[in-house]
């Protein structure tokens, strides 16, 4: 059985997605960043970078980002 992943944070700024991922990893929550920005126009920021976590960790991950993230 495969586990499902859920988007818990999206931003047009890739470095913020990486910071969110790092914060979640500090709390032992597996997270990945999916970059959906257009490579054709990287300077105007079309698209977003998304942070995904396992669905079972989504609520805790959102709480952590809301309470501890200082970049959003």
Secondary structure, DSSP 8 states (H G I E B T S, - for coil): ----EEEEEEES-HHHHHHHHHHHHHTT--EEEEE---STTGGGT-S-EEEEEEGGGHHHHHHHHHHH-S--
